[in-house]
Amino acid sequence: MPSSPRDAAVARPRHRWVVELLLVAVVVHSVVLALWLAPSSPLRDAAGDGRLASYVNPYFQQGRDVVGVGAERVDVSFSIRARVAPDGGGRSRATQWIDLTRLDDKAGRHDLTVGRVRLIARRLAANLDLALADLDEAQRAVVRGLTANELPSVVKVALEKAGGRPAAVQVFQAYDQMATQFTSLYAQSRWDGRVVQVQFRVGRRTVPPFAERGTASLDDVAVSHLSFGWRRTVRGPLEARETFDSYVKKR
């Protein structure tokens, strides 16, 4: 039986109320996740790590097969280095590792409006970590053995032959390419000379065991690093290089 005009008039406000409630929930959810991922700041400190963790951890825990049974990943880092040859010629040398997430945290510690550019390194680390977790152990062994001479098409075939889902290979290679481009542009702005190859690594550390939390904090936990193989340098367009020149000088 068709509804009366009066019923339709009553339903519309109720529907609008549901939509508004959903929008509020989405906004709150986004703010909480943004604070959880953001570097240390007065705003994040006011929210409290405990409150943020009580919301985030039940839904976004790291898989057991990645960092150990029952362990939760709570911090990731992204470090880079490069092989640089002198402009006048000569043999290239490997630079020291630079932890970009630590530099970003330091730069934005007392900044209430941290620029999105200072979140790139941490997001790359988190995305690479999750993408690698979706590969099986044989595929991870392939990743650990990659060299700068191997083309992405060859790597794709090797990963798919090693097993696992083709979709997981595609996601991993997408983030691997993003990280290679980011590292290349940063390295060319950071070091003098000709950047021949670049390399990046992802670090992670987990909360101390419950029995030790009274005497140990996250800062006391050693970082476990996974280094990716050397990659060919991506030159990048002039506009991107100029943007990175400005970004690197401000760090």
C-alpha positions, 0 to 999 in steps of 0.5 A: 500500500503506498505511503501517504504524503504525511508519512513521506514528510516524516521519513525525510527528516529521519533520513536526514538525521541518519545521514548527518549522524553518519557524517559525524562518525566519519569525521570523528573516525578520520580525526582519530586516525589522523592523530594516531598517524601524526607525529608528536604535537601538543594536540596529539599529546592532549588526545593521549596515546592511550585513548587513541590506541584503545580505538585504533588497535582493536580494528587495525592490529598488525597481522601475527605473521608479520611481527610475531604472535600477539604483537602489535605494530605501533611505530614505523620508520622510513630511512634512505641512502644513496650511491653518489659519484663525484660530478668530475668522475670517479667511483661512487660511494654509499652514503649513511642512512638517514631516518626521514621519519625522525627528521619529520617528527623533529620538525613538526614536534611543536607545529599544530598544522603539520604539512602533509609533506611531512607525513609522506615518509611515514605513510610510505613505511606503513604502506610498504610494511602492509604490502610486504605482509601480503606477500608470502615468505618465498616472495619476500625472499625475492624482494630481499634479493632484488638488485638495481639491474632488474626491471619491474617487469622481470620482478613481477614475473619472479614474484608471481612465480614464487606464489601468492596472489597477483593482486598482492604483487601489483600493490607491492610494486606500486608502493615500491615504485612510489618509494623509489621515486620519493627516495630518488628525488630526495637523494638528488636534493640532499647529496652533491654529485651524481646519484647513481642508485638509491635504497630505502628501508622500513623500520618497525618496533613493537610495544614491550610485553605487558609484564615489562610496561611498568619499566620499559616504554616504546623508546626503549625498544630496538627498531627492526629494519628491513632493507630493500635492494638498491634501485635505479635512480628516477630523475623526475621532472624539473618541477618535482626536483625544484619542489624537493629542493625546497622541501629538503632545505627546510628539514 
